[in-house]
Amino acid sequence: MCQRRIKLLGALLLSALVLPAAALDSDRSKPMELNADHAQMNNATGVGIYTGDVVLTQGTMRITADKMTIYTTPEGGLKRVIAEGKKATFRQLPEGQQDYVNASAAYMEYRPEASGYVLLQGGAMLTQGKNTFSGETIRYDIQQDTVVAQSDKDSGQRIRITFFPEEGKSGGDGKQNGAAQ
């Protein structure tokens, strides 16, 4: 029962955090730029392995890692990115938003296709503005604007959410953003 309440509370709070947070469509049409200390690419399979302070950018999207494996489509589009290291990071400006979505974890998988998502594992954290969401595993669905998080039962680490109401959107009538609390 407690687990279900935590998941529901997390979903409700996080929906306020990322609701209109679909990625910029214009990012997909922008060129990709990658910087690394070492590159190993296979054009036949569309797989590249990059190591050493790797930075991938495309429009407002930026991913950093110690090691990055990138899978591309036959047309050269981004299909899948696996980022690993001490701290892999993701950053992207959602459509119509002023604050970037920032994420970090030891392992990250980014899939930008139609069902686009970012999977974070190992000390995962997702932020937008002052709002934060952390847990052992977080899956941020970019297109559906949803987040699912799991705690680490072995270590006792629980999901943690810090949510700040939008300034100027709260009235003195006990309602916030037009909804009863």
Residue frames as qw, qx, qy, qz and C-alpha x, y, z in Angstrom:
[[0.000, 0.885, 0.465, 0.000, 0.00, 0.00, 0.00],
 [0.307, -0.805, 0.105, 0.497, 2.80, 2.42, 0.92],
 [0.430, -0.131, 0.598, 0.663, 4.69, 1.61, -2.31],
 [0.234, 0.607, 0.661, 0.375, 1.56, 2.35, -4.36],
 [0.126, -0.939, -0.255, 0.191, 1.07, 5.70, -2.58],
 [0.397, -0.592, 0.329, 0.619, 4.69, 6.65, -3.21],
 [0.372, 0.153, 0.679, 0.614, 4.35, 5.81, -6.91],
 [0.091, 0.792, 0.572, 0.192, 1.08, 7.75, -7.18],
 [0.254, -0.893, -0.064, 0.367, 2.48, 10.76, -5.29],
 [0.438, -0.371, 0.478, 0.665, 5.61, 10.67, -7.43],
 [0.314, 0.401, 0.687, 0.518, 3.60, 10.51, -10.63],
 [0.019, -0.899, -0.437, -0.020, 1.36, 13.40, -9.56],
 [0.317, -0.824, 0.104, 0.458, 4.20, 15.63, -8.44],
 [0.435, -0.243, 0.569, 0.654, 6.37, 14.82, -11.40],
 [0.332, 0.615, 0.628, 0.343, 3.56, 15.40, -13.87],
 [0.057, -0.976, -0.162, 0.136, 3.54, 18.98, -12.61],
 [0.456, -0.618, 0.388, 0.510, 7.32, 19.04, -13.03],
 [0.242, -0.237, 0.705, 0.623, 7.50, 17.85, -16.64],
 [0.537, 0.518, 0.607, -0.274, 3.98, 17.95, -18.06],
 [0.570, 0.803, 0.062, -0.163, 4.57, 20.12, -21.10],
 [0.336, -0.716, 0.539, 0.290, 8.07, 18.79, -21.54],
 [0.874, 0.374, 0.278, 0.137, 8.12, 17.21, -25.00],
 [0.556, -0.317, 0.320, 0.699, 11.50, 17.61, -26.64],
 [0.248, 0.676, -0.166, -0.674, 11.99, 20.23, -29.30],
 [0.841, 0.415, 0.348, 0.004, 11.02, 18.73, -32.65],
 [0.403, 0.883, -0.240, 0.012, 13.61, 20.98, -34.26],
 [0.444, -0.643, 0.622, 0.053, 16.40, 19.13, -32.37],
 [0.815, 0.093, 0.566, 0.083, 15.97, 16.04, -34.56],
 [0.646, 0.728, 0.167, 0.159, 16.62, 18.00, -37.74],
 [0.087, -0.927, 0.363, 0.027, 19.81, 19.59, -36.40],
 [0.682, 0.444, -0.562, 0.149, 23.24, 18.10, -37.14],
 [0.851, -0.512, -0.063, 0.103, 24.86, 15.91, -34.49],
 [0.292, 0.758, -0.485, 0.323, 28.27, 16.89, -33.16],
 [0.917, -0.381, -0.098, 0.068, 30.42, 14.53, -31.15],
 [0.171, 0.774, -0.533, 0.296, 33.70, 15.12, -29.34],
 [0.931, -0.358, 0.065, -0.017, 35.77, 12.37, -27.70],
 [0.290, -0.717, 0.601, 0.199, 39.35, 11.29, -27.02],
 [0.172, -0.193, 0.920, 0.294, 38.92, 8.03, -28.98],
 [0.695, 0.314, 0.073, -0.642, 36.44, 6.87, -31.64],
 [0.204, -0.093, 0.942, 0.248, 35.71, 3.46, -33.14],
 [0.576, 0.372, 0.119, -0.718, 33.00, 3.53, -35.83],
 [0.327, 0.083, 0.897, 0.287, 31.42, 0.85, -38.01],
 [0.339, 0.259, -0.171, -0.888, 29.50, 2.48, -40.84],
 [0.369, -0.045, -0.845, -0.384, 28.10, -0.88, -42.01],
 [0.340, -0.420, -0.819, 0.191, 26.32, -1.51, -38.68],
 [0.155, -0.759, -0.184, -0.605, 25.79, 2.12, -37.70],
 [0.727, -0.645, -0.194, 0.133, 27.47, 1.59, -34.33],
 [0.364, 0.667, -0.340, 0.554, 30.12, 3.85, -32.87],
 [0.727, -0.552, -0.305, 0.270, 31.97, 3.49, -29.56],
 [0.218, 0.762, -0.163, 0.587, 33.50, 6.64, -28.14],
 [0.722, -0.486, -0.353, 0.343, 35.61, 7.04, -25.00],
 [0.496, -0.127, -0.135, 0.848, 37.25, 9.81, -23.02],
 [0.034, 0.463, 0.219, -0.858, 35.21, 12.86, -22.04],
 [0.151, 0.331, 0.768, 0.526, 32.54, 12.22, -24.69],
 [0.215, 0.463, 0.295, -0.808, 30.12, 15.03, -25.56],
 [0.180, 0.360, 0.783, 0.474, 27.23, 14.57, -28.01],
 [0.188, 0.447, 0.265, -0.833, 25.06, 17.54, -29.01],
 [0.105, 0.364, 0.740, 0.556, 22.09, 17.90, -31.35],
 [0.222, -0.719, -0.330, -0.570, 20.14, 21.13, -31.13],
 [0.380, -0.696, 0.281, -0.541, 19.37, 21.75, -27.44],
 [0.965, -0.255, -0.030, -0.057, 20.10, 18.11, -26.52],
 [0.223, 0.703, -0.632, 0.240, 23.48, 17.38, -24.91],
 [0.954, -0.291, -0.060, -0.041, 24.74, 14.05, -23.52],
 [0.143, 0.742, -0.621, 0.208, 28.09, 13.59, -21.77],
 [0.955, -0.272, 0.081, -0.084, 29.83, 10.44, -20.53],
 [0.400, -0.602, 0.649, 0.239, 33.14, 8.66, -20.05],
 [0.191, -0.047, 0.894, 0.402, 32.04, 6.08, -22.65],
 [0.560, 0.415, 0.189, -0.692, 29.26, 6.36, -25.22],
 [0.308, 0.093, 0.874, 0.363, 27.92, 3.77, -27.66],
 [0.389, 0.457, 0.042, -0.799, 25.86, 5.36, -30.43],
 [0.425, 0.275, 0.835, 0.216, 23.52, 3.51, -32.78],
 [0.228, 0.420, -0.144, -0.867, 22.41, 5.32, -35.93],
 [0.740, 0.468, 0.403, -0.267, 19.79, 4.63, -38.59],
 [0.693, 0.228, 0.459, 0.506, 20.86, 3.84, -42.18],
 [0.243, 0.859, 0.239, 0.381, 20.03, 7.50, -42.97],
 [0.427, 0.316, -0.345, 0.774, 22.42, 8.68, -40.25],
 [0.439, -0.652, -0.054, -0.617, 19.77, 9.65, -37.70],
 [0.095, -0.370, 0.759, -0.527, 20.18, 9.04, -33.99],
 [0.685, -0.193, -0.622, -0.327, 18.59, 5.72, -32.98],
 [0.801, -0.558, -0.215, 0.028, 19.98, 4.92, -29.52],
 [0.235, 0.689, -0.483, 0.487, 22.70, 6.21, -27.20],
 [0.824, -0.462, -0.294, 0.143, 24.17, 4.35, -24.23],
 [0.134, 0.770, -0.349, 0.517, 26.20, 6.61, -21.95],
 [0.856, -0.395, -0.295, 0.154, 28.26, 5.20, -19.09],
 [0.446, 0.438, -0.366, 0.689, 30.76, 6.42, -16.54],
 [0.226, -0.153, -0.603, 0.750, 31.13, 8.13, -13.21],
 [0.224, 0.579, 0.439, -0.650, 28.41, 10.56, -14.19],
 [0.212, 0.317, 0.669, 0.638, 26.63, 10.43, -17.52],
 [0.124, 0.467, 0.334, -0.809, 24.50, 13.53, -18.10],
 [0.206, 0.510, 0.699, 0.457, 21.57, 14.51, -20.33],
 [0.031, 0.498, 0.239, -0.833, 20.19, 17.99, -20.99],
 [0.139, 0.362, 0.680, 0.622, 17.41, 19.15, -23.31],
 [0.204, 0.156, 0.190, -0.948, 15.08, 22.11, -23.57],
 [0.280, 0.437, 0.853, -0.054, 11.45, 20.94, -23.77],
 [0.087, 0.475, 0.529, 0.698, 9.12, 22.49, -26.33],
 [0.268, -0.752, -0.303, -0.521, 7.61, 25.74, -25.03],
 [0.706, -0.629, -0.231, 0.229, 9.62, 25.71, -21.78],
 [0.090, 0.925, -0.287, 0.230, 12.24, 28.05, -20.32],
 [0.486, -0.614, 0.610, -0.118, 13.96, 25.53, -18.06],
 [0.478, 0.387, -0.770, -0.168, 16.07, 22.66, -19.34],
 [0.946, -0.275, 0.026, -0.169, 15.43, 19.10, -18.24],
 [0.166, 0.662, -0.713, 0.162, 18.71, 17.83, -16.73],
 [0.962, -0.215, -0.008, -0.170, 19.44, 14.23, -15.85],
 [0.177, 0.648, -0.728, 0.136, 22.41, 12.28, -14.52],
 [0.936, -0.227, 0.196, -0.183, 23.24, 8.67, -13.61],
 [0.448, -0.483, 0.701, 0.274, 26.03, 6.12, -13.85],
 [0.281, 0.136, 0.849, 0.427, 24.23, 4.46, -16.80],
 [0.381, 0.527, 0.181, -0.738, 21.95, 6.18, -19.27],
 [0.349, 0.228, 0.796, 0.440, 20.09, 5.02, -22.34],
 [0.265, 0.513, 0.065, -0.814, 18.56, 7.60, -24.68],
 [0.333, 0.306, 0.817, 0.357, 16.09, 6.62, -27.41],
 [0.104, 0.340, 0.024, -0.934, 14.89, 9.65, -29.36],
 [0.078, -0.205, -0.800, -0.558, 12.51, 7.85, -31.77],
 [0.395, -0.466, -0.379, -0.695, 8.72, 8.33, -31.66],
 [0.743, -0.575, -0.334, -0.076, 8.46, 6.59, -28.27],
 [0.406, 0.580, -0.407, 0.577, 11.48, 8.57, -27.04],
 [0.705, -0.697, -0.105, -0.077, 12.73, 8.09, -23.53],
 [0.223, 0.641, -0.617, 0.398, 15.74, 8.43, -21.26],
 [0.883, -0.367, -0.292, -0.008, 16.49, 5.53, -18.90],
 [0.042, 0.731, -0.508, 0.453, 18.72, 6.41, -15.93],
 [0.908, -0.307, -0.285, 0.010, 20.24, 3.81, -13.61],
 [0.724, -0.087, -0.299, 0.615, 22.61, 4.10, -10.69],
 [0.265, -0.469, -0.249, 0.805, 22.08, 7.20, -8.54],
 [0.208, 0.508, 0.569, 0.613, 19.64, 8.68, -11.05],
 [0.047, -0.567, -0.342, 0.747, 18.54, 12.32, -10.82],
 [0.220, 0.550, 0.564, 0.576, 16.16, 14.33, -13.01],
 [0.133, -0.547, -0.323, 0.760, 15.63, 18.08, -12.60],
 [0.217, 0.607, 0.437, 0.628, 13.78, 20.92, -14.25],
 [0.184, -0.793, 0.030, -0.580, 14.19, 24.36, -12.74],
 [0.225, -0.525, 0.631, -0.526, 14.31, 23.95, -8.94],
 [0.896, -0.105, 0.147, -0.405, 12.29, 20.71, -9.02],
 [0.131, 0.492, -0.860, -0.035, 14.18, 17.43, -8.53],
 [0.945, -0.055, 0.021, -0.322, 13.41, 13.74, -8.69],
 [0.163, 0.584, -0.794, 0.053, 15.94, 11.09, -7.63],
 [0.914, -0.144, 0.271, -0.267, 16.04, 7.32, -7.21],
 [0.587, -0.302, 0.688, 0.303, 18.03, 4.28, -8.23],
 [0.297, 0.205, 0.749, 0.555, 16.24, 4.01, -11.60],
 [0.301, 0.603, 0.241, -0.699, 14.26, 6.65, -13.49],
 [0.365, 0.299, 0.706, 0.528, 12.60, 6.32, -16.88],
 [0.152, 0.567, 0.117, -0.801, 11.66, 9.68, -18.39],
 [0.465, 0.471, 0.691, 0.289, 9.29, 9.28, -21.35],
 [0.152, -0.217, 0.152, 0.952, 9.93, 12.38, -23.43],
 [0.182, -0.223, -0.603, -0.743, 6.90, 12.08, -25.72],
 [0.461, -0.558, -0.668, -0.173, 4.34, 11.07, -23.08],
 [0.084, -0.632, 0.270, -0.721, 5.76, 13.46, -20.46],
 [0.845, -0.475, -0.084, -0.232, 5.82, 10.80, -17.77],
 [0.142, 0.589, -0.732, 0.312, 8.35, 9.55, -15.26],
 [0.920, -0.305, -0.209, -0.132, 8.56, 6.17, -13.55],
 [0.094, 0.675, -0.632, 0.370, 11.07, 5.75, -10.74],
 [0.893, -0.255, -0.369, -0.009, 12.18, 2.84, -8.59],
 [0.377, -0.803, 0.422, -0.186, 14.04, 2.77, -5.32],
 [0.511, 0.375, -0.762, 0.133, 16.88, 0.41, -4.46],
 [0.811, -0.481, -0.148, -0.299, 15.43, -2.04, -1.93],
 [0.858, -0.015, -0.329, 0.395, 18.85, -3.53, -1.12],
 [0.388, 0.224, -0.275, 0.851, 20.41, -0.23, -0.07],
 [0.158, -0.632, -0.609, 0.453, 17.27, 1.25, 1.44],
 [0.058, -0.172, 0.181, 0.967, 17.47, 4.26, -0.90],
 [0.302, 0.629, 0.682, -0.216, 13.98, 5.60, -1.55],
 [0.301, 0.594, 0.410, 0.623, 12.63, 7.85, -4.27],
 [0.233, -0.549, -0.296, 0.746, 12.97, 11.53, -3.38],
 [0.227, 0.669, 0.472, 0.527, 10.97, 14.36, -4.93],
 [0.185, -0.487, -0.248, 0.817, 11.38, 18.07, -4.28],
 [0.199, 0.596, 0.605, 0.489, 8.71, 20.15, -5.96],
 [0.096, -0.327, -0.205, 0.917, 8.34, 23.92, -5.90],
 [0.342, 0.740, 0.565, -0.124, 4.99, 25.47, -6.93],
 [0.410, 0.466, 0.276, 0.733, 5.21, 27.92, -9.81],
 [0.159, -0.329, -0.294, 0.883, 5.54, 31.48, -8.58],
 [0.271, 0.189, -0.118, -0.936, 2.47, 33.63, -9.15],
 [0.462, -0.093, -0.734, -0.489, 0.24, 30.61, -9.84],
 [0.347, -0.334, -0.824, 0.299, -0.96, 30.03, -6.28],
 [0.252, -0.620, -0.181, -0.720, -3.91, 31.96, -4.92],
 [0.139, -0.298, 0.630, -0.704, -4.88, 32.58, -1.32],
 [0.766, -0.100, -0.002, -0.636, -7.92, 30.28, -1.67],
 [0.680, -0.277, 0.671, -0.105, -6.01, 27.04, -1.05],
 [0.851, 0.459, 0.255, 0.006, -5.86, 26.27, -4.75],
 [0.314, -0.579, 0.527, 0.537, -2.74, 25.91, -6.81],
 [0.019, -0.172, 0.745, 0.644, -2.65, 26.06, -10.60],
 [0.548, -0.024, -0.281, -0.787, -6.44, 26.08, -10.61],
 [0.693, -0.142, -0.694, -0.133, -6.83, 22.72, -8.85],
 [0.651, -0.671, 0.103, -0.340, -7.88, 22.00, -5.28],
 [0.205, 0.533, -0.781, 0.254, -5.09, 20.69, -3.11]]
